[in-house]
Amino acid sequence: MIYELSIFKGLFYPNQSFYQLAKAETIERWRLRISFLLLVSAAIFSLSGWLGVGSQALSPALLHHSPAEYESLRGFFIIGRCILGLLFAGVFLTLPALCFSLFSQETYSKFVMIQAILLPILLLEQISYIILALKMDLPWYSSPFSLGVIGQYSTNYTYVIFLLGTISIFKIWVMVMQYRGLKPLLNLGRFPLILLIFTVHLISWCGTSAIAMFNFVNLL
């Protein structure tokens, strides 16, 4: 069976798409679509940088520079966001797929296809960050779609707030879809599969929170 990567079909008809993926012997027409996803991710992150989303910690430091230096640093910030968008998509497509493939005899590419289908969900979350920042001046960890708001009322520990902020309905959506996609590919019971998916995401959440704690302004 030949499988053609279709993001729309995978999101809206997951059972059919994942069944065909599990039975596929050959995967076609995936390079262009994955390249498109990478470009979309870079564009979304670049847009957030151009709009100044996430630059709250950077803004006070920029005030001490001349207008020319300000524009230069702003340009570097946008470029950095673009690179971050490529890394964000690239890491999501490859690393979880590698972890999942270690528990299966199926080819690594099938797991990358699952991640490619789910990447738009996380890009939608990034768009929600932009909208919330522009309309309500909310940082990403204060998104009403995440546990970050509860965390800010429960603790003063910044890392814990960031960690809870990474847990959102978008991430839960991805986990549910991953379960449906991985079930035909992995010879695991329900609980071990859920535990595997949760562990991979927990590592991702902890890593994201640790990176968010780092003050890049000190590099200027």
N, C-alpha and C positions, 0 to 999 in steps of 0.2 A: 504494500500500500504506500502511496506517495502522500505526504503531508505538506500542505502549503500554509505557512504562517499567516494567520489572519487575526489581527488584534481585536477587531470588532466582533468576529465570530467567537473568539475565545472568551471575551468578556460577557457577551449576551447569550451565548449558547455554549456554556462551559462543558456540560456533560458530553455533548457531541464532539466538541473540539478536542477535549482531553482523551476521549476514547479513540479517536482517529490518531492522535499523537502516540498513544500507547501501542497501537497496532502498526504504526508506520515503519517501513523499512528504509525509506528515503525522505529527507526533508529538503524542500525546495523553496526558492524565493524568500529566503530569510535575511540575506545579507543587506539588501536595500532597505528592508523594513526596520531592521535593527539599527542601521545607520541613520535612518530617519528619526528613530526614537532618541538616539544620542544627540542629534541636532536639535530636536524639540526640547530636550532636557537642558542643553546648553543655552538655548534661546530663552527659556523660562527663567533660569538663574541669572542670565545677563540682564533681562528685563528688571528683575528684582534689584539688581545692583544699580542699574541706571535710575530707577525710581528711589534709590536710597534705602530700600528695605534691608534691615540688618546692619545698618551703618551707625547705629546709635552710639556704640562705644568708640567708633572712629571719628565721629563728627567733632568732639572737643579738641582732639589732636590736630585736626585739619585747620582749625581756627588760628593756629600759631604759624601757619605757612602763608606765603604770598599767594595772590590769585592764580599765578601761573603754576606754582607748586600744587595748589589745591586741585586744579583741573588735571594735573598730571597724576596725582595720587588717586583722584576719583576715577581716572581712566584705568589705573592699575587695579583698583577695586572691582571695576566692572569686568576686566579681563580675568581677575581672580575668580569672580563668580561664574564666569563662563567655563573656566577650567574645572571649577567645583561641580558644575552641572554635568560635565563629561565624566568626571570621576564618580559622581553620585550614580549615574545611570550604569556606567561600566562595572562598578563594584556590585550593584544590585543584580545585574545580569549574570555575573560570573561567580562570585564567591559563594552565595547560597546554593547555586546550582552545583558547584564543586562539592560542597558539604553533603548535599542530598545524593549525589551520584556515588559517593563512597558506600552507600548502603544498598546499591542496586547494580545489576548486571547490564542495565540499559545504557545506551550511549550518553555521554555528557551533554551532547547537543539538545537532547530532548528536555533536559532540565533547564537549559538556557531558554528554550522556547516557552516554557511555563513562566519563567521570570519575565520574558519579553511581553507576554500577554498581560502581566500584572503591573508592569512598570507605569502605565498610564494612570493607575490608581494613585500612586505616590506622586506623580507629576500633578495630578489634580489637587492633592494636598498642598503642594508647593504653591499652586495658584491661589488656594484659600489663604495661605500665609500672606501673600501679596495684598489680597483684597482686605483682609483683617487689619493689616498694617496701615493701609491707605485710608480706610473708612473709619476704623476705630482706634488706630494707633496702638495695636496690640502686637507684642513680640510673639514669635512662633510658639514659645512654651506657655503662652496664655491663651492659646486657641481654645474656643469653647467645644471643639471637637475632640479635645484630648483631656487627659487627667491632670494636666499642668495647673489648671485653675484650682482643683481640689488640693493639689500639692502646696500651693502658695498659702492656703488657709490652714494647712496641717503642719507645716514645718518651715524653718528658716534656712535649712541646708540647701544651698544652691544646686548642688549635684542632684539631690533627690528631686527637686523641682524640675530640673532639666530632664531627668530620667522619666518622671511621670508625664512630662510634656511630650516625650517621644511616643507615648502610648496613646493612640487615637483610634477613632472608628475606621479611619483609612487603613491603619495597620491591621486591625482586626479583620477587615474586609480582605486584605491580602492573605492573611493567615488562613481564613476559611477557603479562599480560592486555591491556595497552595495545597491544602488538605485534599480537595477534590481532584487536583491535577496530579498529585503525587501518589494517591492511593492505588491507581492502576499500575504504577511503575515500581513501587517499593513493596517488597514482601514483608510488610510489618503490620502488626495488629493496630487497632485504633489508638490505644493509649500510647504505645511506643512512637507512632507516627506523630501524634499531637505533641508529645514530649520533644521529639526531634525538631519540629517546626518552632515550638516555643523557645527552645534552647538557642536556635540560630537567631531568632529575633531578639532574644534577651541579650545576646552578645552584641548585636547591632545597636540596640538601645543604649547599652552601657558605653560602647565605643563612641557613639554620637554625643552622649552626655559629657564624656571626658573631653572630647574635642571642643565642645561648646564652652567648657570651663577655661580653656586656654585663651589668654589675652593677647591677640595678635597685634594690638596697638603698640605693645612694647618693642615690636620689630621695626617700627618707624623711626 
